[in-house]
């Protein structure tokens, strides 16, 4: 059994990309591995140092995780800031993380372009905190997308550097958990890229049916195929990709054939796609609302998760201190 760690930032709502790209796999993964799922509320401060409602965001993401099927009876589900041992390991790893290598990370370069007035130390050392989140539980696997591969490699580097520096074989070097197949990448409704909150192109699991219909009807398409057999443009291809995960195979086949024969009506396709998305998200949305109103249940999940996560993390910190040389008098 592998030990798996995965986190999601607490800056917003989960969308279809999160659900089909990862969370559905997490539900299966938790039954086969020792899983730690956490809400990365410290990470969110690197780009939102003064959040409007960080507690509300945490509650929302937690409710959505649970509504999607993560089971606190099987997996350890917790909030990052409830485990102060992570911050101590983050500090210790920072002593052996070098400015040059941190400045060269793709995510740092991208962020300083997007937020030139907020180039903070936390942004620079983001990969170190991510590494601390992972190796504090001695993780052997981490589910990551293409955009996080460099951070995982840096986590492996920090683990290896610690082992080499202190002459131990303590931290495993975690590998990517790829679920044994190519991950689904859910595109956005704007015709380019992947679905995301910051891009404003997503459909969220908590969206109402009316919100979903409005978003889908505004999705980018094109003027339609000009000749039989013409390949779909990128925006239309994106709609077919979304349809492939929410609609029946017969529905997908119908609209593909209509496109091939130049008979497709995008309005009709969008209406069908919206209803199919609503069919998928409505049970999840209902469960989200139910969980959010059950404060006692949510408090219990968070408390139990923190206890289990701290038991794992405190053992690591105690042993790391001994390896470095900190000893009680």
N, C-alpha and C positions, 0 to 999 in steps of 0.2 A: 504493500500500500504506500502510495506517494503522499508526501505532505505538500499541499498546494496552498498558495497565498494569492489572493486577488483583491484589488481595491477599486473603488470608484469615487471620484470627487463629489463633494456635496454641494456643487454649485447649481444644480438644476434637476430637471425631471428626466426620467429615463424615456428613451424613444424606441421606435421600431428597430433601429440599428443595434441598440444595446441588447434588445430582447432576442432577435434572431441571430445576431452576430456572436453573442456570448452567453446571455443568461439562460437560454434554453439548454445550452451545453452544461452550464454550471449545475442545473437541477439534476442532471444525470451524473455529473462528476462528483457531487457531494456524497453519492451513495457508494462510490468506488474508492474514495480517497479520504485522507484526513485534511479537511478543508478549513481555511480561515478566510472569511469574507469580511472586509472592513470598509467603512465609509471614511474617506480620506479628507476629513475636515481641516487638518493642518495644511495639506497640499493646496486646498482651495484659496488659502490666504496669499499665496504667491502672486495670484492675479486679481484677487478681490480682498485686499487687506482690510477693508471696512465693509463687510457684507451687510446687506439690509436686514436679513433675518437668517442667520446661520443655523439657529436651532430649528426653525421651520423647514429649512432646506434638508437638514439631517433627517427630520421626522418623515418628510416626504419620500426621500430616497430609501429610507429603511422600510417604509410601508410598501413601496413599489417592489423592492427586493423580495419581501415576504409574500406579496401578492403573486409574484411570478413563480413562486414555488421553492425558494430557498427555505430550508427547514432548520430552525434553531435547535431541534432535538437531535439532528445529525451533524450539522456543521457548526463551526464557531462563527457567529455573526456579531460584530462589535464596531464601536466607533473609535477611530484612531486616537482621539484625544483622551479616551478613557484608559489608555495604556501608556503611562508616562515613561515606562522603560524604553519605549521606542525612541523617545527624545534623547535619553542618555546614550543609547547606542549610536544614534545620529551624531551626537557630539563626538564620541570616540572615533567614529569612522571619518569624521571631518578632519581629524588630526592627520590622517593619512590619505586625504584626497587633495589633489593639487589643482591650483587655480587654472593652469594651462589646459588640463584635460577637461575641466568643467566648462571652460569658455568655448571649447571646440564642439560641444554637444549640439546637435541639430536643433533640439527643442529650445535651448537657450538662445541660439542665434535667431530663431524664429520669433521668440517672445520679445526680445529686445527691439525687433522691428515693429512688433504690434503694440508694445507699451513702452516707448522710449522714455517716458516720464516716470516709470516705475520699475527700474532695473535694480531690484533688491537682492540682498544676500541669499534669501530663501529661494529665489528664482535660480540663482547660480548653483546652489547646492541641492536643488530638487532631486537630482539622481541619487544623492547620498541618502536623503530621507527615504526615497523609494527603496533603496538597498536595505536600509535599516528595517523597514516594514516587512521585507521579505525574509531576510536571513535571521531575524530575531526569533522566528519560529522554525529555523533550520529547514526552510522549504527546499524541496528538490525539484519542484515544477512550478511554473508561473504561466498562466494563460495570457498571452500578449498578442496584440495586433502588430502589423508592420511598423506603425509609428512608434512602438515602444521597444522594438528590438535592440536599439542602441542602449537604452536604459537597462535592459536585462543584461547586456554584455558588460556594462559598467558594474552592475551588481555582482556579476561573476568575478570581475576584476578586483573589486573591493574585498570580496570574500577570500580570493586567492592571495591578495596582498596581506591581509591580516594573518592568514595561515603561514605564509612565508616569513613575515616579519617576526612572528613569535615562535616559529619552529613547531607548529602544531598542525594537526589535520582536523580542525574543529568545524568550520563552516563548510557545508556542501556548496558546490557551484551549481545553482539551479539552471535547469534547461527549460525551454519553452514547452508548454503543454498545448499541443495542436489538435487535440481531440481525434487524432488519427486520420484527419481529412482536411481539405482546404476550408477555411472559415468563410462564412457568408459575409459579404460586404454589402450592406444595404445603402443604396445611393440616396441622395437628397432629392427634394422636389424641384430644385432650381436648375436641374439639368446637368450639374457637374458635381464631382466630389462625393464624399460620403455624408450621410445624414448626421447632423449635430445641432446642439442648441445654439452655439455661438454663430453658426452659419445661417440660422433662421430658416432652415429648410427641412425641419423635422416634423414628424407626427409623434406625439407623446402618448405614452400608455394611459395617461390621465385625461387626455383630450375627450371632450364630449362628442357625440355623433355629429352635431352641427359644426363643430370646429373642424372635425376631420373632413367633412364634405367640402367646406369652404377651402381648406388647404389643398385638397386633391384637385378640385376644379380649377385652382389657380396654377397648378403644376405646369412647368414649361414643356411644350411639345414642339412641333414644327408645322410646315404647310401640308404635310402628308407626302406619301411616296409618289414619285412621278412616273414610275414604270413598274410593272409586275416583277416581283422578286427582289426589289431594291431593299438593301439592308436598312434597318431602323437607324435614325440619327441617335446621337448619344443621349439626349433628353428622353426620347421615346424608349430607347433601350433600357434606361433607368426605370421607367414605369413598368416595363415588362419584367424587370428583375424583382421589383416589389410584388408584382402580381404573382410571380412564381412561388413566393413564400406564403402568400395569404389566400390565394384563390384555388379553386378546384382545377385539376389538370385539364378538364374539358373546357373550362372558361379560358384558360391561358391559350389552349390550342385554337379556340374559336377566334380570338383576337389576333393571334399570330397569322392565321389564315386570311383574315380580313386585311391585315397589313400587306401580306404577300400579294393579294389580288387587287390592291389599291382601293379597297372598299371600306377601309376602316374609318370610323367616326370617333375622333378622340373624346368628344363629349360623352358618348355612350360608354367608351372604355373607362373614362374617369369615374363616371357614376357607378359602374360595376365595381371598380377598384375600391372606391370609398366604402361601399356597403360591405365588401369582403374584409376590409381593414376593421370596420366597426364590429363585424362578427368575431374577429380575433380579440380585439381589445376590450370589448364590453365586459366580459367576465372578469378580466384583470382590473378594469376600472372599478367595477362594483366591489371587488375584494379590497382594493386600495382604500376606498371610502369607508368600508367596514373596519379595516385595521386602524385607520386614522382616528376613528371615534372610540376605539378601545385603548384608552391611555394606560390602563393597568397591564394589558397584554404587552404593549410596546415597551413599557418600563421593565417588565420582567425579561423580555428578550435582551434588552440592552444590558441589564444587570448581570444576567447569566453569561452573556457573551464576554463582557468585560472580565468577569471572574476567570473564565477559561483562558482567555487571551493573556491575562496577566500571569496566570500560573505558568504558561509556556514562556512568556517573555522574561519573567523574573528569574527563572532558572538559567536562561541564556545570559542575562546580565551578571548574575552571580558568578558564573563560570568564566565569562569574559574578563571580569575584574580580576579573578584569580590568575588567569593567563597573563594579563598585562603586568600584574604584580601588586595590585591593591589587596592588602590583607588586614584583617581586624587585629587590633592590639589585644 
